[in-house]
């Protein structure tokens, strides 16, 4: 009994003074048998930078350097310690390595990784609105801005490689009357980009919306607009108010794109009339543009607009009859690619040129597993049960449009009003798969088919601008 009491007392003292406490790395607080430090390490004679707080080591390398077989040219550790990696050993550093340093009855783990020096500009935006097109091979950046803002005092926001420096600095006003060079330096890497800002007084393409500027658009529409500004030359953002005020010279404009996202969904004719007031207040200007040969790309709930600017004659009740959509925060998770089906005779329509193909060449795959999608849809239900379109012929005769794609249930999700009698063409995409922005991606998400959204949109511009 006395022996048990003595042991209990010793245990209590040990707990009070922490004699048996260990860290997550099984390192005794007393460090009785020595340290487990990495004091220096080099790979192929490139010195590693040691961060004691995070126990991480980073070896900086030139921008292009083979890492699959790197020799440990230097390794210095605490006296009496051993490591699972030895000096002179060759490592595959395509992925980080854990260095296990042991000294007696204690050890520490260190993470060793390599970082290539990269000196790149990845985004260049003027006045937080106008995004440039970057040619990484030629190291050139082109930005289109309205002529009304001038070129002498523009503020660029620049995103560039981590750990790099840039001159002139991001956020510093610049005179872009002539091209300006920006130099990015990152350790051993250096790149010089030539930035050219072009003032547009007669845009070739417009993205329209109710917001006064691109920055005020909802994330879905903003993502689409930013893509257009970076990929469609001589393109601008304009508000419906700008069109009504006649502040833009549209004499050379070929295409107006409206991608309208709204939560909750815009379901049918009456809701469009109630919620699309800004667009409908501009319908005379848009109709004049269309009747004078201008084309439109209408996507998501904007597809309703075609019925109000004369695409179907005087019948404005030809709006999509089957619409819905979720909130971004309650977006559906794609377990795999979502798609719609090319319509028979239109399977080779220019809209589908060069899209990334999946298992079924007749399907247009638009998302990937791990993508969250609002599934915002504006389509035509076909059938005798409801909706006013008993079959495809009824729909074709009433709308005068051409079917381009259908959903799994046969609903019309993509269609075209061909150019005729001097009027422009209109392409409408109301498929829920046509989604630009996801507020969330699941771990492991890899983008493949979602690139088809950009490919189809670029095809639409190329087709409508001819």
PEHU-V900920 format. One line per field, one symbol per residue. ss: DSSP state (A for helix, B for strand, O for the rest). phi: phi as a letter, one per 20 degrees, with the letter a starting at -180 (. if undefined). psi: psi as a letter, one per 30 degrees, with the letter a starting at -180 (. if undefined). A space follows every 10 residues. Layout:
BEGIN
ss=???
phi=???
psi=???
END
This chain:
BEGIN
ss=OAAAAAAAAA AAAAAAAOOO OBOOOOOBOO OOOOOOOBBB BBBOOBBBBB BOOOOBBBBB BOOOOOOOOB BBBBBBBOOO OBBOOOOOOB BOOOOOBBBB BBBOOBBBBB BBBBBBOOOO BBBBBBOOOB BOBBBOOOOB BBBBBBAAAO OOOBBBBBBB OOOOBBBOOO OOBBOOOOOB BBBBBBOOBB BBBBBBBBBB OOOOBBBBBO OOOAAAOOAA AAAAAAAAAA AOOOBBBBBA AAAAAOOOOO OOOOBBBBBB OOOOOOOOAA AAAAAOAAAA OOAAAAAAAA AOOOBBBBBB AAAAAAAAOO OOOOOOOOOO OBBBOOOAAA OBBOOOOOBB BBOAAAOOOA AAOOOOOOOO OOBBBOOOOO BBBOOOBBBB OOOOOOOOOO OAAAAAAAAO OBBBBBOOOO OBBBBBBOOB OOBOOBBBBO OOOOOOOOOO BOOOOOOOOO AAAAAAAAAA AAAAOO
phi=.fffffffff ffffffemfd fcefeldffe lfdoecedea bcdlmefeee dffelccdde cggdbfdfbd efebbccggn eccfddfnfd deefcfdded ddbmecbcdc ddbdcffccc edbbcelmcd eeeddffelc cccdcfffem cebddedddb gfmecccfff negcedgdgd ecddcbleeb ccdddddded dcfebcddae ffbgfeffgf ffgffffffe cdgldbebeg fffffmfdee fdfecddcdd dbcffedngf ffffdeffff fdffffffgf feofdcddcl ffgffgfddn fdmeeeeefg dbcardfgfd ffefeafebc dfejfdfdgg gdfmffedfd feddecccgn eecflfcccd fdqefaoncf bfffffffem edfdbcefen fedbbcdffa lnefecddcd fffececcfb cfgnfcecff ffffffffff fgffef
psi=eeeeeeeeee eeeeeeggfg kklfghjkff hfgllhkjfk kkkhgkkkkk jeefhlkkjk llejkkgfik kjfkjklkkf lllfklkflk kjgfllkkkj kkjbgllkkk kklljkkkik kfkjkkhgej klkkjfefhl kkkklkfffl ffikjkkkkl kkgllkkllk fkkljgelkk kkkkkjcfkk kkkjkkkkkk filfkkkllf kfleffllee eeeeeeeeff fjkhllkkle eeeefhfkjg fgkekkkjjj kkkaljjlee eeeefheeef fgfeeeeeee fgfklkjklb ffffeeffgg fhbgjggglk gjkllllefg kkkjfakkll kkjcfgfgkf fgkgljkaej ffkjkfllkg kkkfhjkjlj kklfelfgje leeeeeeefg lkkellafgf kjfklkjkkl hflllkkkjg kffikekkfk klkgkkkdff ffeeeeeeee eeeff.
END
